[in-house]
Amino acid sequence: MSKLTKKKTNYNEEILNELIKKYGFKKNYIQKAIRGERTGTIPLKIQEEYNTLLKESKKTIIKKINEL
């Protein structure tokens, strides 16, 4: 009788807040859209935008680290 465990995913809060402002949905809906638990065109847009913004933020951080 083992319990199923789920890893708690940490999302970039700044990106989440901007997506909430842009689309007007609640945080819970945005997170579920990113995870793929919601279907449709808007959740796909949200997922793509989040991934794009996350990649760009990581690139910027790495660039700044290399400059130091």
N, CA, C and O of each residue as an XYZ file, in Angstrom:
272
protein
N       0.836     -1.188      0.000
C       0.000      0.000      0.000
C       0.878      1.248      0.000
O       1.022      1.926      1.018
N       1.444      1.527     -1.130
C       2.269      2.726     -1.224
C       1.436      3.888     -1.762
O       0.540      3.712     -2.588
N       1.752      5.037     -1.282
C       1.044      6.232     -1.729
C       1.701      6.758     -2.996
O       2.918      6.687     -3.164
N       0.882      7.277     -3.866
C       1.419      7.935     -5.046
C       1.918      9.309     -4.637
O       1.245     10.033     -3.903
N       3.074      9.653     -5.107
C       3.616     10.968     -4.780
C       3.751     11.779     -6.048
O       4.092     11.256     -7.110
N       3.481     13.054     -5.922
C       3.638     13.966     -7.035
C       4.677     15.004     -6.661
O       4.719     15.490     -5.531
N       5.501     15.328     -7.616
C       6.496     16.362     -7.400
C       5.797     17.715     -7.558
O       5.083     17.954     -8.532
N       6.014     18.572     -6.596
C       5.420     19.896     -6.666
C       6.224     20.732     -7.657
O       7.430     20.916     -7.493
N       5.556     21.227     -8.668
C       6.209     22.007     -9.702
C       6.234     23.469     -9.293
O       5.219     24.033     -8.886
N       7.397     24.066     -9.406
C       7.536     25.485     -9.119
C       7.527     26.252    -10.433
O       8.349     26.005    -11.316
N       6.599     27.174    -10.550
C       6.497     27.986    -11.752
C       7.111     29.353    -11.483
O       7.159     29.811    -10.341
N       7.575     29.992    -12.536
C       8.116     31.331    -12.437
C       6.949     32.278    -12.133
O       6.073     32.483    -12.974
N       6.945     32.848    -10.935
C       5.827     33.672    -10.478
C       5.641     34.933    -11.319
O       4.513     35.365    -11.553
N       6.737     35.519    -11.769
C       6.630     36.735    -12.576
C       5.930     36.454    -13.901
O       5.086     37.231    -14.348
N       6.290     35.340    -14.518
C       5.649     34.971    -15.778
C       4.181     34.649    -15.536
O       3.320     35.061    -16.314
N       3.888     33.917    -14.467
C       2.494     33.598    -14.140
C       1.661     34.859    -13.957
O       0.551     34.962    -14.479
N       2.206     35.820    -13.210
C       1.462     37.055    -12.956
C       1.186     37.814    -14.245
O       0.107     38.385    -14.405
N       2.147     37.829    -15.168
C       1.938     38.520    -16.441
C       0.894     37.803    -17.296
O       0.096     38.450    -17.974
N       0.896     36.472    -17.266
C      -0.111     35.719    -18.015
C      -1.499     35.916    -17.406
O      -2.494     35.968    -18.130
N      -1.569     36.025    -16.091
C      -2.848     36.283    -15.425
C      -3.395     37.642    -15.858
O      -4.584     37.778    -16.148
N      -2.513     38.649    -15.900
C      -2.937     39.986    -16.342
C      -3.380     39.972    -17.798
O      -4.381     40.595    -18.153
N      -2.633     39.261    -18.640
C      -2.923     39.257    -20.072
C      -4.244     38.563    -20.387
O      -5.056     39.087    -21.149
N      -4.462     37.392    -19.805
C      -5.631     36.593    -20.153
C      -6.810     36.772    -19.194
O      -7.948     36.484    -19.566
N      -6.565     37.236    -17.982
C      -7.650     37.458    -17.037
C      -8.149     36.200    -16.354
O      -9.221     36.218    -15.750
N      -7.407     35.114    -16.431
C      -7.789     33.883    -15.757
C      -7.152     33.828    -14.382
O      -6.236     34.590    -14.072
N      -7.651     32.916    -13.564
C      -7.069     32.733    -12.238
C      -5.771     31.939    -12.338
O      -5.505     31.263    -13.332
N      -4.977     32.040    -11.283
C      -3.668     31.382    -11.239
C      -3.797     29.879    -11.421
O      -2.982     29.268    -12.113
N      -4.798     29.280    -10.817
C      -5.016     27.842    -10.891
C      -5.236     27.396    -12.342
O      -4.695     26.375    -12.768
N      -6.019     28.153    -13.087
C      -6.298     27.810    -14.477
C      -5.033     27.911    -15.325
O      -4.776     27.056    -16.172
N      -4.245     28.962    -15.092
C      -3.005     29.155    -15.838
C      -2.054     27.981    -15.570
O      -1.448     27.452    -16.502
N      -1.922     27.575    -14.312
C      -1.042     26.456    -13.967
C      -1.512     25.161    -14.627
O      -0.696     24.391    -15.134
N      -2.813     24.921    -14.621
C      -3.343     23.708    -15.246
C      -3.155     23.743    -16.758
O      -2.928     22.705    -17.379
N      -3.249     24.923    -17.350
C      -3.019     25.051    -18.787
C      -1.572     24.738    -19.120
O      -1.294     24.077    -20.120
N      -0.645     25.207    -18.290
C       0.779     24.950    -18.513
C       1.078     23.460    -18.380
O       1.863     22.912    -19.154
N       0.460     22.805    -17.404
C       0.674     21.367    -17.205
C       0.022     20.531    -18.297
O       0.390     19.371    -18.483
N      -0.945     21.100    -19.027
C      -1.630     20.364    -20.079
C      -2.919     19.717    -19.619
O      -3.454     18.849    -20.308
N      -3.426     20.125    -18.467
C      -4.674     19.559    -17.951
C      -5.902     20.214    -18.567
O      -7.017     19.726    -18.384
N      -5.718     21.300    -19.286
C      -6.814     21.978    -19.962
C      -6.595     21.864    -21.467
O      -5.460     21.906    -21.942
N      -7.686     21.720    -22.210
C      -7.571     21.599    -23.661
C      -8.243     22.788    -24.320
O      -9.128     23.419    -23.742
N      -7.818     23.081    -25.523
C      -8.382     24.186    -26.279
C      -7.285     25.056    -26.847
O      -6.097     24.784    -26.668
N      -7.697     26.099    -27.529
C      -6.707     26.968    -28.168
C      -6.042     27.910    -27.176
O      -4.836     28.142    -27.263
N      -6.801     28.456    -26.237
C      -6.228     29.393    -25.262
C      -5.216     28.696    -24.356
O      -4.126     29.233    -24.161
N      -5.524     27.521    -23.792
C      -4.507     26.844    -22.975
C      -3.237     26.509    -23.751
O      -2.144     26.546    -23.185
N      -3.362     26.187    -25.026
C      -2.170     25.931    -25.830
C      -1.342     27.195    -26.002
O      -0.113     27.148    -25.951
N      -2.014     28.326    -26.206
C      -1.309     29.611    -26.315
C      -0.584     29.930    -25.014
O       0.571     30.356    -25.022
N      -1.271     29.719    -23.904
C      -0.688     29.990    -22.592
C       0.545     29.125    -22.383
O       1.582     29.610    -21.931
N       0.431     27.852    -22.712
C       1.542     26.919    -22.548
C       2.742     27.334    -23.407
O       3.878     27.332    -22.932
N       2.490     27.687    -24.659
C       3.572     28.104    -25.559
C       4.234     29.391    -25.073
O       5.460     29.503    -25.079
N       3.420     30.362    -24.654
C       3.964     31.631    -24.175
C       4.785     31.442    -22.908
O       5.849     32.042    -22.761
N       4.297     30.611    -21.995
C       5.038     30.365    -20.758
C       6.395     29.752    -21.068
O       7.418     30.198    -20.547
N       6.403     28.731    -21.916
C       7.663     28.059    -22.248
C       8.625     29.002    -22.956
O       9.826     28.965    -22.689
N       8.125     29.842    -23.849
C       8.968     30.805    -24.543
C       9.562     31.809    -23.570
O      10.761     32.085    -23.612
N       8.727     32.358    -22.693
C       9.208     33.340    -21.717
C      10.198     32.716    -20.736
O      11.161     33.366    -20.330
N       9.967     31.472    -20.358
C      10.869     30.795    -19.436
C      12.241     30.575    -20.075
O      13.270     30.777    -19.430
N      12.253     30.161    -21.341
C      13.524     29.968    -22.045
C      14.285     31.280    -22.150
O      15.496     31.315    -21.931
N      13.584     32.359    -22.483
C      14.233     33.657    -22.624
C      14.777     34.161    -21.294
O      15.852     34.759    -21.246
N      14.043     33.923    -20.220
C      14.528     34.375    -18.915
C      15.780     33.592    -18.505
O      16.700     34.161    -17.919
N      15.817     32.297    -18.810
C      16.999     31.500    -18.496
C      18.199     31.954    -19.313
O      19.318     32.009    -18.801
N      17.968     32.284    -20.598
C      19.052     32.788    -21.449
C      19.613     34.090    -20.892
O      20.827     34.292    -20.868
N      18.726     34.967    -20.446
C      19.149     36.251    -19.899
C      19.967     36.061    -18.626
O      20.980     36.733    -18.432
N      19.537     35.160    -17.771
C      20.255     34.896    -16.526
C      21.651     34.347    -16.823
O      22.632     34.778    -16.218
N      21.735     33.406    -17.745
C      23.035     32.824    -18.101
C      23.945     33.885    -18.710
O      25.142     33.916    -18.426
N      23.383     34.752    -19.542
C      24.172     35.822    -20.161
C      24.736     36.753    -19.100
O      25.907     37.126    -19.168
N      23.927     37.133    -18.125
C      24.381     38.027    -17.061
C      25.435     37.353    -16.193
O      26.381     38.014    -15.766
N      25.303     36.077    -15.922
C      26.282     35.352    -15.121
C      27.629     35.331    -15.834
O      28.676     35.504    -15.210
N      27.590     35.119    -17.141
C      28.832     35.082    -17.911
C      29.508     36.442    -17.983
O      30.728     36.510    -18.133
N      28.754     37.517    -17.880
C      29.307     38.858    -17.909
C      30.042     39.199    -16.616
O      30.929     40.052    -16.621
N      29.699     38.565    -15.540
C      30.317     38.881    -14.242
C      31.724     38.392    -14.141
O      32.372     38.583    -13.112
